[in-house]
Amino acid sequence: MLSVLALLADIEAGRTTRAAIAARIGEAIAEREPELQAFAHLETERLLDGDAAAAAGPLGGLPFGVKDIYDTFDMPTTYGSPIYDGWRPLSDAAVVTMTRRAGGIPVGKTRTTEFAYLQPTVTRNPRHPGHTPGGSSSGSAAAVGAGLLPFAFGTQTAGSMMRPGSFCGVAAVKPSYRLLPAVGMKTFSWNLDTVGLFAATIADCAYVLSAISGRHLRVDGTDCAAPRIGVVRSGFSVEAEPAMCEALETAVRKAEAAGARVTAVDLPAALLDADRVQPTIMEFEGAASLAHEMDRHRGQLSPKLAEALLRGGAIPVETYDAARSTAHAGRRCFETLFSDIDVLLTPSAPGAAPAGLGATGSPAFNRLFTLIGAPTVNVPGLTDPAGLPLGMQLAARFGRDDMALRAGAWLEAVLAD
């Protein structure tokens, strides 16, 4: 994979140039993209775009990918749907402009599932092409995992950052809700949709997040103190598979050996209740957000999405309001977990990437933290017996993105040791 920090260090030290990086990426794209199908739209000539101002920015003129759920004024935006074939917005999504200003060069739109829901796209897993890359941020995770881009943006409404990160073996961060603006993103659920990004390492994610947000979030896993970890082994709507359970225990053992204090945490009833209402909120808001597409273009929607929108449209407003109240109670309860721990540790997915491209996997281990608005990271580094990646998810309290990133970088270094 291409490390943002390593590339920038090599440029600064004179060991490489932007032109050499562009050539390397161009060759990788030519070799891998025909099978991988990570991009909905790609302009390799942009690899050397940008002026001195871009090269001087903190992102140094490095290329990046934009999930095709974000508007871009200079590239088509389809939201993963034939309804919007050829659509060109007049402006960028806010996070795209922020990244351009920081010196990033967008070179392509990465494939998304239809409107970032569950209907799979054609992208393959970069580690094992016969398996799903996860969704909905399929193309972004696959492009980073295949070494086609140093970083790429995704989104998460349930588990669309953590799950692809785990399946593709890449670092992923879902910041606290609205740390980054969702302006210019095709909305599915206004209470859940969250901007996120993929990169080779947690430190790379932290650097990019710091560069575009203006916050001091940079981390170095070798300098981070051992965190206080609360491990959650049960309470989610599905059980982890045996290989993932073993990976979780491996992470716990290594963390303890490296000096972390690890304690078992059971999710309180208020959080279990909040987890159960996440689909209600998502589908109710999805039905409202995609009402135009449902009314005017229903024949171009997948049956899977159309059925979800019908379910959402049938939810009484009283049920939706009650679900929001339950979510609010869950957020208050979540804060109480951190009196003597820094982060929660869970699997990022029930198991490794499922075989085939007919489904994108389950978000069961992620959707609670999306609903809560808590920052989460996927920490890569472990695999199952077949060599498929298995990610570990760390969650911190709302607003403690620095803690999630520091703990993630620390655990990543520990797992690599």
Secondary structure, 3 states (H helix, E strand, C coil): CCCHHHHHHHHHHCCCCHHHHHHHHHHHHHHHHHHHCCEEEECHHHHHCCCHHHHHCCCCCCEEEEECCECCCCCCCCCCCHHHCCCCCCCCCHHHHHHHHCCCEEEEEECCCHHHCCCCCCCCCCCCCCECCCCCCHHHHHHHHCCCCCEEEEEECCCCCHHHHHHHCCEEEECCCCCCCCCCECCCCCCCCEEEEEECCHHHHHHHHHHHHCCCCCCCCCCCCCCEEEECCCCCCCCCCHHHHHHHHHHHHHHHHCCCEEEECCCCHHHHHHHHHHHHHHHHHHHHHCHHHHHHCHHHCCHHHHHHHHHHHCCCHHHHHHHHHHHHHHHHHHHHHHHCCCEEEEECCCCCCCECCCCCCCCCCCHHHHHHCCCEEEEEEEECCCCCEEEEEEECCCCCHHHHHHHHHHHHHHHHC
